[in-house]
Amino acid sequence: MFVQQLYTGCLSEAAYFIASEGEAAVIDPLRDVDAYIKMAEEKGVKIKYIFETHFHADFVSGHLELSKKTGAPIIYGPNTEAGFKVHVATDGEVFEIGKLKMHVMHTPGHTLESTCYLLDDEQGAPYCVFTGDTLFVGDVGRPDLFSGNLSKEELAGFMYESLQNKIKTLPDNVIVYPAHGPGSSCGKNLGPQTFSTIGEQKQGNYALQDMSKDDFIKVVTEGLSKPPAHFPINARINKEGYREMDEVMDVAMRALSVADFKNKISEGAWVLDTRAATVFTEGFVPGAISIGLDGRFAEWAGSLLPFDQTLILVTEPGKEQESVVRLARVGIDKVEGYLDGGMDAWKAANEPLDMIIDVEPDELAMDIPHDSRLEVIDVRKPTEFDTAHVKGAHNAPLDTLMDPLNVAMIDSDNNLYIHCAGGYRSVIAASLLKRQGYHNLRNVLGGFSKMKDVKKMPIVTPAQQKV
């Protein structure tokens, strides 16, 4: 028996590869499926099934790509309605993978079709359960993402029954393999591990503690943040279908000369720069949006970029394909080429550059008492801001900065010092503001993690706000 978790950190996503006696199955694959095919070839097994735990909202799954390339059927749980051919399994249905048996456990709650898959080992004993977004380490899937006509309270009620009657009845030693780990927006506060056991979750997961159904519904539905903008789009794509990756790559991997790149811009294409934030600030194509590959790239791209917008890329040389693939993972596949030679080619052609001034936190602290036009723009999430922030700072979360109404709340005449927690999001924010006509900007290096340690920085905490 072989069970492998394939974890993608920037999406907090886990796919799984299972093999036994020459047969294999893949659970919740990413859109770029070559890794699963290569693994099957290396192990000398044939992919027999593709299992999907539900219609994912945070990424585009690779079920269609993998099925086309392997011939394996796509398995979804009960209540599934899709725009392509699938096998809709019944609750309790069993699939054999070599000497292993996979049991279908319909667990509605996160979505109506949400299904867990319980794997028995060669001796027929329950070994692990692939829980999708039904059960995470320390959390459960949020019930407000893709629920059709049902309210989040109604779906939370379904989830209560699923957890009580299906999940909590499993033996304590069964391994829990969820679809997501820490950082995912598919739950409220996932734990730091990417797998656990049923016994550990019975002890430490708030959602598996003894409580009434009404209390469960209340605790699961309260405190939910607004889901990222790309979630409903990705869920629809996964349900209805999408373009093949080979077609996406053929168009996106076109090397554009400086002249062709400029022509694309004149035709309305947006420039996306995927270089590191620290490099971007030193010089970039005017109007370019920075989302660096070194952070939660795909998630922020999906949250901020329009899905119907043509994109052209500026990348670090050799990172063109990675940029395209990671965009496609969240359904952004209207890339029409990249700048051949990158920024070196742009500079060599004597084309204009824009830049963002970086400042150290202690410089900001020294400027605050003496500059009446200084404004600190904190682009962290409200929960981060509420924990502690610079006195008088304006909280403008990054995911709101594509909305002109939100941006209009920022005074363009002020000297704007932009920061996040560590420096990644602030550069994205600065590039968005630059694109919208703001030019008096400073990016605070190291973000709040460094700012809070500067002695003269006027930090406000919740306790101080109550005084």
C-alpha positions as CSV (number, residue, x, y, z in Angstrom):
1,M,0.0,0.0,0.0
2,F,1.3,3.5,-0.9
3,V,-0.4,6.7,0.2
4,Q,1.2,10.0,-0.6
5,Q,0.1,13.5,0.3
6,L,1.1,16.0,-2.4
7,Y,1.0,19.4,-0.6
8,T,1.1,22.8,-2.4
9,G,2.0,25.4,0.1
10,C,1.0,28.6,-1.7
11,L,-2.6,27.2,-2.1
12,S,-2.6,25.3,1.2
13,E,-3.9,22.4,-0.9
14,A,-3.4,18.7,-0.5
15,A,-3.9,16.2,-3.3
16,Y,-3.4,12.4,-2.7
17,F,-1.9,9.5,-4.6
18,I,-2.8,6.0,-3.6
19,A,-1.4,2.8,-5.1
20,S,-1.7,-1.0,-4.6
21,E,-1.0,-4.0,-6.8
22,G,-0.5,-2.0,-10.1
23,E,-3.5,0.2,-9.6
24,A,-3.8,3.8,-8.4
25,A,-6.2,6.6,-7.5
26,V,-5.8,10.3,-7.2
27,I,-7.8,12.5,-4.9
28,D,-8.4,16.2,-5.5
29,P,-5.7,16.8,-8.2
30,L,-4.5,20.2,-9.2
31,R,-5.0,21.4,-12.7
32,D,-1.4,20.7,-13.8
33,V,-1.6,16.9,-13.7
34,D,1.8,15.8,-15.0
35,A,3.1,15.1,-11.5
36,Y,0.5,12.4,-10.9
37,I,1.1,10.8,-14.3
38,K,4.8,10.8,-13.7
39,M,4.3,9.3,-10.3
40,A,2.2,6.5,-11.8
41,E,4.8,5.8,-14.4
42,E,7.6,5.7,-11.8
43,K,5.7,3.2,-9.6
44,G,4.5,1.2,-12.6
45,V,0.8,1.6,-11.8
46,K,-2.3,2.6,-13.8
47,I,-4.5,5.4,-12.5
48,K,-7.9,3.7,-12.1
49,Y,-10.0,6.4,-10.4
50,I,-10.0,10.1,-9.8
51,F,-11.9,11.0,-6.7
52,E,-13.2,14.5,-6.0
53,T,-14.4,15.4,-2.5
54,H,-16.5,18.3,-3.7
55,F,-16.5,21.2,-6.2
56,H,-13.5,23.2,-4.9
57,A,-13.8,26.9,-4.6
58,D,-10.2,27.9,-4.0
59,F,-8.5,26.3,-7.0
60,V,-9.3,24.7,-10.4
61,S,-9.1,20.9,-10.0
62,G,-7.4,18.7,-12.5
63,H,-10.1,16.1,-12.8
64,L,-10.9,16.7,-16.5
65,E,-7.2,16.9,-17.5
66,L,-6.3,13.8,-15.7
67,S,-9.3,11.8,-16.9
68,K,-8.6,12.7,-20.5
69,K,-4.9,11.7,-20.3
70,T,-5.5,8.5,-18.3
71,G,-9.0,7.4,-19.2
72,A,-9.8,7.1,-15.5
73,P,-13.4,8.0,-14.5
74,I,-14.1,11.0,-12.3
75,I,-15.9,10.0,-9.0
76,Y,-18.1,12.5,-7.1
77,G,-20.4,11.9,-4.2
78,P,-24.2,11.9,-4.0
79,N,-26.1,15.0,-5.1
80,T,-23.5,15.9,-7.7
81,E,-24.6,17.7,-10.9
82,A,-21.8,18.5,-13.3
83,G,-21.4,19.8,-16.8
84,F,-19.3,16.8,-17.9
85,K,-19.3,13.0,-17.5
86,V,-18.9,11.8,-13.9
87,H,-19.7,8.7,-11.9
88,V,-22.0,9.9,-9.1
89,A,-21.3,7.5,-6.3
90,T,-23.9,6.3,-3.8
91,D,-23.3,6.6,0.0
92,G,-21.5,3.5,1.1
93,E,-20.3,2.5,-2.4
94,V,-17.0,0.7,-2.5
95,F,-14.2,1.0,-5.0
96,E,-11.3,-1.4,-5.2
97,I,-7.7,-0.2,-5.8
98,G,-5.5,-3.3,-5.9
99,K,-6.0,-4.9,-2.5
100,L,-7.4,-1.7,-1.0
101,K,-11.0,-0.7,-0.7
102,M,-12.3,2.9,-0.8
103,H,-15.6,3.5,0.9
104,V,-17.8,6.5,0.0
105,M,-19.0,8.6,2.9
106,H,-21.5,11.3,1.9
107,T,-20.8,14.2,4.3
108,P,-22.8,17.2,3.2
109,G,-22.2,20.5,5.0
110,H,-19.4,22.4,3.4
111,T,-21.3,21.8,0.1
112,L,-24.2,19.5,-0.6
113,E,-22.1,17.0,-2.6
114,S,-19.2,17.0,-0.1
115,T,-18.0,13.5,0.4
116,C,-15.2,11.8,2.4
117,Y,-13.5,8.6,1.3
118,L,-12.5,6.0,3.9
119,L,-9.6,3.7,2.8
120,D,-9.2,0.2,4.2
121,D,-5.7,-1.4,4.1
122,E,-4.9,-4.8,2.7
123,Q,-6.2,-6.5,5.8
124,G,-9.6,-4.7,5.5
125,A,-9.0,-2.4,8.5
126,P,-9.8,1.3,8.3
127,Y,-6.5,3.1,7.6
128,C,-7.2,6.7,6.7
129,V,-10.0,9.0,5.6
130,F,-9.7,11.7,3.0
131,T,-12.0,14.4,4.4
132,G,-11.8,17.1,1.7
133,D,-13.2,20.3,3.3
134,T,-15.5,18.5,5.7
135,L,-12.9,18.1,8.4
136,F,-9.6,20.0,8.7
137,V,-6.9,19.8,11.4
138,G,-8.5,21.9,14.1
139,D,-11.3,23.2,12.0
140,V,-14.1,22.3,9.6
141,G,-15.1,23.7,6.2
142,R,-17.0,26.9,6.1
143,P,-20.7,26.4,5.1
144,D,-21.1,29.7,3.2
145,L,-19.2,29.2,-0.1
146,F,-21.1,27.2,-2.7
147,S,-24.5,26.2,-1.2
148,G,-27.0,26.7,-4.0
149,N,-30.2,28.0,-2.4
150,L,-29.4,26.9,1.1
151,S,-28.3,29.3,3.9
152,K,-25.1,28.8,5.8
153,E,-27.1,27.8,8.8
154,E,-28.9,25.1,6.9
155,L,-25.6,23.7,5.5
156,A,-24.0,23.9,9.0
157,G,-26.9,21.7,10.2
158,F,-26.0,19.1,7.6
159,M,-22.4,19.3,8.6
160,Y,-23.3,18.7,12.3
161,E,-25.1,15.4,11.3
162,S,-22.2,14.4,9.0
163,L,-19.6,14.9,11.8
164,Q,-21.7,13.2,14.4
165,N,-23.0,10.2,12.4
166,K,-20.0,9.6,10.1
167,I,-16.8,11.2,11.2
168,K,-16.9,10.7,15.0
169,T,-17.9,7.0,14.6
170,L,-14.5,6.2,13.0
171,P,-11.8,4.5,15.0
172,D,-9.4,6.9,16.8
173,N,-6.4,5.6,15.0
174,V,-7.7,6.4,11.5
175,I,-5.5,9.0,9.8
176,V,-7.2,12.2,8.8
177,Y,-6.1,13.6,5.4
178,P,-7.8,16.9,4.7
179,A,-7.8,18.9,1.4
180,H,-6.3,22.0,3.0
181,G,-3.8,23.1,5.7
182,P,-2.9,26.3,7.5
183,G,-3.6,29.6,5.6
184,S,-6.5,28.3,3.7
185,S,-9.6,30.5,3.5
186,C,-11.9,27.4,3.2
187,G,-12.1,27.3,7.0
188,K,-11.8,29.9,9.8
189,N,-8.6,28.9,11.6
190,L,-6.9,25.7,10.4
191,G,-4.2,24.2,12.6
192,P,-0.5,24.1,11.6
193,Q,-0.4,20.4,10.6
194,T,-1.6,19.0,7.3
195,F,-2.8,15.6,8.7
196,S,-3.9,14.2,12.0
197,T,-6.0,11.3,13.4
198,I,-9.6,11.0,14.3
199,G,-8.6,10.6,18.0
200,E,-6.6,13.8,18.0
201,Q,-9.4,15.7,16.3
202,K,-11.9,14.4,18.8
203,Q,-9.8,15.9,21.6
204,G,-8.6,19.1,20.0
205,N,-11.0,20.2,17.2
206,Y,-13.7,22.6,18.5
207,A,-16.2,21.3,16.0
208,L,-16.0,17.7,17.3
209,Q,-16.7,18.5,20.9
210,D,-20.0,17.6,22.5
211,M,-22.6,20.3,21.8
212,S,-26.1,20.7,20.6
213,K,-26.9,21.2,17.0
214,D,-28.0,24.8,17.6
215,D,-24.7,25.5,19.4
216,F,-22.7,23.9,16.6
217,I,-24.5,26.0,13.9
218,K,-23.8,29.2,15.9
219,V,-20.1,28.4,16.5
220,V,-19.4,27.4,12.9
221,T,-21.2,30.3,11.2
222,E,-20.1,33.1,13.4
223,G,-16.9,35.1,12.6
224,L,-16.7,34.1,9.0
225,S,-14.7,36.5,6.9
226,K,-15.7,37.5,3.4
227,P,-14.5,34.7,1.0
228,P,-11.9,35.6,-1.6
229,A,-13.4,37.0,-4.9
230,H,-12.3,34.0,-7.0
231,F,-14.1,31.4,-4.8
232,P,-17.5,31.4,-6.6
233,I,-15.7,31.6,-10.0
234,N,-13.5,28.6,-9.3
235,A,-16.4,26.6,-8.0
236,R,-18.4,27.3,-11.1
237,I,-15.4,26.4,-13.3
238,N,-14.9,23.1,-11.5
239,K,-18.6,22.3,-11.9
240,E,-19.0,23.3,-15.6
241,G,-15.5,22.6,-17.1
242,Y,-12.5,24.5,-18.4
243,R,-9.9,24.9,-21.2
244,E,-7.2,22.3,-21.5
245,M,-3.9,23.2,-20.0
246,D,-2.1,22.4,-23.3
247,E,-4.1,25.0,-25.0
248,V,-3.5,27.5,-22.2
249,M,0.2,26.9,-22.3
250,D,0.5,27.2,-26.1
251,V,-0.9,30.8,-26.0
252,A,0.7,31.9,-22.7
253,M,4.3,30.7,-23.5
254,R,4.8,33.1,-26.4
255,A,8.0,35.1,-26.0
256,L,7.1,38.8,-26.9
257,S,9.6,41.3,-28.1
258,V,9.6,44.7,-26.4
259,A,7.7,46.1,-29.4
260,D,5.1,43.3,-29.3
261,F,4.8,43.7,-25.5
262,K,4.1,47.4,-25.9
263,N,1.5,46.6,-28.6
264,K,-0.3,44.2,-26.3
265,I,-0.4,47.0,-23.6
266,S,-1.9,49.4,-26.2
267,E,-4.5,46.8,-27.0
268,G,-5.6,46.7,-23.3
269,A,-3.5,43.9,-21.8
270,W,-2.5,44.2,-18.2
271,V,1.1,43.7,-17.1
272,L,1.6,41.2,-14.3
273,D,5.1,41.2,-12.7
274,T,5.8,38.0,-10.9
275,R,9.3,38.8,-9.7
276,A,10.1,39.1,-6.0
277,A,8.7,42.2,-4.3
278,T,12.1,43.4,-3.3
279,V,13.2,43.4,-7.0
280,F,10.0,44.9,-8.3
281,T,10.2,48.1,-6.3
282,E,13.6,48.9,-7.9
283,G,12.1,49.3,-11.3
284,F,9.1,48.0,-13.3
285,V,7.0,48.5,-16.4
286,P,4.7,51.5,-15.7
287,G,1.3,50.3,-14.7
288,A,2.5,46.8,-13.9
289,I,0.9,44.9,-11.0
290,S,3.2,43.1,-8.7
291,I,2.3,39.7,-7.3
292,G,5.5,37.8,-6.6
293,L,5.9,34.1,-7.0
294,D,7.6,34.0,-3.6
295,G,4.4,34.5,-1.6
296,R,0.8,33.2,-1.8
297,F,0.9,34.0,-5.5
298,A,-2.1,32.1,-7.0
299,E,-4.4,33.1,-4.1
300,W,-3.7,36.8,-4.5
301,A,-3.9,36.6,-8.2
302,G,-7.3,35.0,-8.0
303,S,-8.5,37.5,-5.4
304,L,-7.3,40.6,-7.3
305,L,-7.2,40.0,-11.1
306,P,-10.3,40.0,-13.3
307,F,-10.8,36.6,-14.9
308,D,-11.8,38.1,-18.3
309,Q,-8.7,40.3,-18.5
310,T,-5.9,39.6,-20.9
311,L,-2.5,39.5,-19.1
312,I,1.1,39.6,-20.3
313,L,3.9,38.7,-17.9
314,V,7.2,40.0,-16.7
315,T,9.0,37.3,-14.8
316,E,12.4,36.3,-13.6
317,P,14.1,34.5,-16.5
318,G,13.2,30.9,-16.4
319,K,10.0,31.5,-14.3
320,E,7.6,32.0,-17.2
321,Q,6.1,28.5,-17.2
322,E,5.8,28.4,-13.4
323,S,3.9,31.8,-13.5
324,V,1.5,30.5,-16.1
325,V,0.8,27.2,-14.3
326,R,0.2,28.8,-11.0
327,L,-2.2,31.3,-12.5
328,A,-4.1,28.5,-14.2
329,R,-4.5,26.7,-10.9
330,V,-7.0,29.4,-9.9
331,G,-8.6,29.7,-13.3
332,I,-6.7,32.7,-14.6
333,D,-5.8,31.5,-18.1
334,K,-6.0,34.5,-20.4
335,V,-2.2,35.0,-20.5
336,E,-1.0,36.0,-24.0
337,G,2.7,35.9,-23.6
338,Y,5.7,37.2,-21.6
339,L,8.4,39.8,-22.1
340,D,11.3,38.0,-23.8
341,G,14.4,38.8,-21.8
342,G,12.5,40.2,-18.9
343,M,13.3,43.6,-17.4
344,D,16.8,43.5,-18.8
345,A,15.3,43.7,-22.3
346,W,13.0,46.5,-21.3
347,K,15.9,48.5,-19.9
348,A,18.1,47.8,-22.9
349,A,15.4,49.3,-25.1
350,N,15.5,52.5,-23.0
351,E,11.8,52.1,-22.2
352,P,10.4,54.1,-19.2
353,L,10.6,52.7,-15.7
354,D,8.6,53.3,-12.6
355,M,9.7,52.5,-9.1
356,I,8.5,52.4,-5.5
357,I,10.6,53.9,-2.7
358,D,11.4,51.5,0.1
359,V,11.9,52.9,3.7
360,E,12.9,51.3,6.9
361,P,10.5,51.3,9.8
362,D,12.7,53.6,11.9
363,E,12.6,56.2,9.2
364,L,8.8,56.1,9.3
365,A,8.8,56.4,13.1
366,M,11.0,59.5,12.8
367,D,8.8,61.1,10.1
368,I,5.4,60.6,11.9
369,P,5.7,63.5,14.4
370,H,7.0,66.0,11.8
371,D,4.9,65.4,8.7
372,S,1.3,66.6,8.9
373,R,0.5,65.0,5.6
374,L,1.8,61.6,6.5
375,E,-0.7,58.7,6.4
376,V,0.0,55.1,7.3
377,I,-1.9,52.6,5.1
378,D,-2.1,49.2,6.7
379,V,-3.2,46.6,4.1
380,R,-3.4,43.7,6.5
381,K,-6.7,41.9,7.3
382,P,-9.0,43.6,9.8
383,T,-8.3,40.9,12.4
384,E,-4.6,41.6,12.1
385,F,-5.1,45.3,12.3
386,D,-7.3,44.9,15.4
387,T,-4.6,43.0,17.2
388,A,-2.2,45.9,17.0
389,H,-1.5,48.8,14.6
390,V,0.2,52.2,14.2
391,K,-1.8,54.9,15.9
392,G,-4.0,56.8,13.3
393,A,-3.3,54.2,10.6
394,H,-5.9,53.7,7.9
395,N,-6.8,50.0,7.4
396,A,-7.3,49.2,3.7
397,P,-7.1,45.4,3.4
398,L,-5.3,44.4,0.2
399,D,-8.3,42.5,-1.2
400,T,-10.3,45.8,-1.2
401,L,-7.9,47.8,-3.3
402,M,-9.3,46.8,-6.7
403,D,-12.6,48.6,-5.8
404,P,-12.4,52.3,-6.8
405,L,-14.8,53.3,-4.0
406,N,-12.4,51.9,-1.4
407,V,-9.3,53.4,-3.0
408,A,-11.1,56.8,-3.1
409,M,-11.0,56.8,0.7
410,I,-7.2,57.3,0.5
411,D,-6.1,60.9,0.0
412,S,-3.7,61.1,-2.9
413,D,-2.3,64.4,-1.6
414,N,-0.9,62.7,1.5
415,N,2.5,61.1,1.9
416,L,1.4,57.4,2.0
417,Y,3.5,54.8,3.9
418,I,2.2,51.4,3.0
419,H,2.8,48.3,5.1
420,C,1.5,44.7,5.7
421,A,2.8,42.1,8.1
422,G,6.1,41.2,6.3
423,G,6.4,43.2,3.1
424,Y,4.8,41.0,0.4
425,R,1.3,42.4,0.4
426,S,2.4,46.0,0.7
427,V,4.2,45.9,-2.6
428,I,1.2,44.4,-4.3
429,A,-0.9,47.2,-2.7
430,A,1.6,49.9,-3.8
431,S,1.5,48.6,-7.4
432,L,-2.3,48.7,-7.4
433,L,-2.3,52.2,-6.1
434,K,0.3,53.3,-8.6
435,R,-1.8,51.9,-11.4
436,Q,-4.8,53.9,-10.1
437,G,-2.9,57.2,-10.1
438,Y,-1.2,57.4,-6.6
439,H,2.4,58.2,-6.8
440,N,3.5,59.7,-3.4
441,L,4.1,56.2,-2.0
442,R,6.6,54.6,0.4
443,N,6.8,50.9,1.0
444,V,7.7,50.0,4.6
445,L,10.3,47.2,4.5
446,G,9.7,44.3,6.8
447,G,6.1,45.4,7.5
448,F,4.5,45.3,11.0
449,S,6.7,42.5,12.2
450,K,9.6,44.9,12.2
451,M,7.6,48.1,12.9
452,K,6.3,46.9,16.2
453,D,9.9,46.5,17.5
454,V,10.8,50.2,16.8
455,K,10.9,52.0,20.1
456,K,9.4,55.3,18.8
457,M,6.7,53.7,16.7
458,P,3.3,54.7,18.1
459,I,1.7,51.2,18.4
460,V,-1.9,50.8,19.6
461,T,-3.2,47.6,21.1
462,P,-6.8,46.7,22.0
463,A,-6.1,47.3,25.7
464,Q,-4.9,50.8,24.9
465,Q,-7.9,51.5,22.7
466,K,-10.2,50.8,25.6
467,V,-8.5,53.4,27.8
